Every structure is written in C-alpha cells, then in structure tokens.
Amino acid sequence: MSFVPPSHAGPTLTAFALLGLFGLVWGLVSLGMLWRARAFTKLQAHDDALLLERAKWPLSPGPSRVIHGTVEALGEAVAIEIDIVQKVANYTNKNIKSHDWTETSRRATTHPFQLVRDDGRTVRVEPNDDVLVIEPLEKSYPDDRPMERVRSAVVRSGDEIYVCGDLFDAAPASAYRGGATFVLRPPRRGRLIVATEMLRDRYRTRIRSLRGFGIASLIVFAILHLSFTMPIVALMFGTHETATITDMRQWTTRSKNAFVPHYEITATAKDGARVYGEVEHETYASARYDMEVPIRRAGTWTCLGDDPTVHLAVLPFATVLMFLLGALAGAHYKGQAPWYDQAKLVEPGGAEHWSETRLTSGRGRPIDPGAD
C-alpha cells in the first residue's frame, strides 16, 4: 500500500532533487561565487602590492620589472592611444525603448616614449600594439561618423604611470634624449602593462557582482530549503510509528474540463496525535477503519507512510529559479569586466532611442560627450 500523495514525487526523486540538485549543486555554485569573489579580492590586492613593491626596486635588467614615472612623449602628440569604435543600435521591447553601443573595431597606436622617474633617471619604453592599458576611457562623437562614437584610452606627456615589462640595458651606441640607459620592452610571453590607474580596482565590479549574486543565491537557497527540505530531512531521520485509521473522506474539485476526485485518510497515533494526508484511489479503496498504517514523526512534522515526499510543483519551480539566478548572475558578471579585459566592448546607452544630431556630411552640430 503506497501512501505517496497524488502529484508528489516519489521518495527517491524527492531525495535526489532536494538534497542533490537543489542542495549540493545549488549550494556549491552559490559558495563558488563567494569563493571566486574572495579570490579576486586577494589577487587584486596582490597585484597592486606587487606593482608598488617592484616599482621601488633599483634599476637593473631583468624580466617583470615595474617602472613608475612621468611620461615624456618623443616628438609625438601622445605616447599610446587605443581607439574603440562603437556603433549604436536602438531596441524596442514591449513598448520600452533603449539603445546600446557595440564595438565594431579597435586600433592601437603606440610610439616609444620616455619615463622619468622620481629620482630623475629616465627609462625608454618601447610598447607594441598588444599593450595592455589600464585606464578609464574617454568619449568622443566625430561629426563625420553618424551613429558611431569613439572610446579612447590615451597616454600623454605628463601622465604619471606604472609600466611593467622586461628591462634591458640600452645599447652603448644609442644616445636617447634624456640620457636613458635602460629600455623597457614587452615580455617574451605576455603583454606590456601600462597602468595609469592603480590595479587595486581592476576586479572591483566583478567582485561586487559575484558577492551580490552569491549572497542573493544563498538567501533564496535558505528560504527554499527551510520551506521544503528541512521537513523532509527531519522526517527522514524521524521515528517510525503506527497509527489507526480513524477517518476517511473524499471530495471533488473542478479543473478546466473535468471533475477531479480527492481521497484523504486520517490516522490517530497512540498518544492521540492525528496524522492525515491525501492518497491515491487505490490506497483509499484498500483502507479500512481501525486499520493500522505506518507513519513518520519528527516534532510537529508528520506524514502517512514510511517516506516523506515533496509536491511535484516544487521541482520545476526550484529548477527554473536556480537556472534563472544562474543566468542573471552570468550575464551580469560578463558585463562587469573593465574594457581592457573585454574582447568586444558593449555598453548600455540608456533609455529611449538614440537621436542622431550629426549630418552624414559632417556638418551637424557636435554632440555633448556627457550626453550618453
């Protein structure tokens, strides 16, 4: 005689879903986001401390050297310029208008420059086009390029920066302006790093995203398991008892196209506690008054039969909730990387469609860079 209620998962599926899928998997993923946030925090602090520490080393040839100083461009307007061209796209979804800017091309222009240290010594820096520039982006709207804008990272004379690369002795025959006796070049493996901002903020937005969604996921996880899993687990480890059937009733409810019958059995334990539950028709038809049936008890939680079960509706609800949280967390995290860590820069432009004021001939009035 089975006491699994109608529309309930069986005991095996109940245990697998609540303890395995929604317990172990969901819990590990939530804790994984928090662990990842902690790892980023430590990495960020380590990179920042390493940059500051190595910048204090005396000048000597070797790999992974950090030079801190002021940029002095050599006959060029700028030392390094990264230009990212973005095109605007307008969207309308359920009468809600918006637009975003998507990268269409990226170009790096680099020139050798000198870095003047605080002690007055000069180091020549020879960047290549694969240089990693850690700096906020500027914004411009060229008049002759409607529906496009340019996001730029520019290293100019007078900028105070940190540069990380491989340091070499300058060739004796070379006479660099300013008396530079060392040359800093990209490492054999890796990229030359030029940081006009400190590295302490490199992972800041990603840390915030992981931490926020990790905590939110754990809160939803706790609510779900306090509501459904805790009673199931308590009953799994509860006491086996028997109770006597003292009441049986049936009724019908109406669905969209038919009447649905329901059957319920109430049993009374030896201490007078009443346990009731809905059962299938076969179980109801086999039951008799004064018949002893198995029950499970754990404090105030009780159930008919030997195994507690959960309603089938809980499983798709929890599954959708878990994957929705995961999708939102992944999408949000993906957009939190700074521009220099993104292969393709996509930025939301805000509400409403983009209204272009530039003419295709380039004679339109300039757009205020702070407008979007």
ABEGO torsion letter per residue (X at the ends): XBABBBGBBBAAAAAAAAAAAAAAAAAAAAAAAAAAAAAAAAAAAAAAAAAAAAAABBBBBEBGBBBBBBBBBBGBABABBBBBBBBBBBBBBGGBBBBBBBBABBBBBBBBBBBBBAAGBBBBBBBBAABBBBBBBBBBBBAABBGBBBBBBBBBBGBBBBBBBBBBBBBAABBBBGGBABBBBBBABEBBBBBABBAAAAAAAAAAAAAAAAAAAAAAAAAAAAAAAAAAAAAAABBBBBBBBABBBBBBBBBAABBBBBBBBBBBBAAGBBBBBBBBAAAAAABBBGBBBBBBBBEABBBBEABBBBBAAAAAAAAAAAAAAAAAAAAAAAAABBAAABABBBBBAEBEBBBBABBAAGABBBBBAAAX
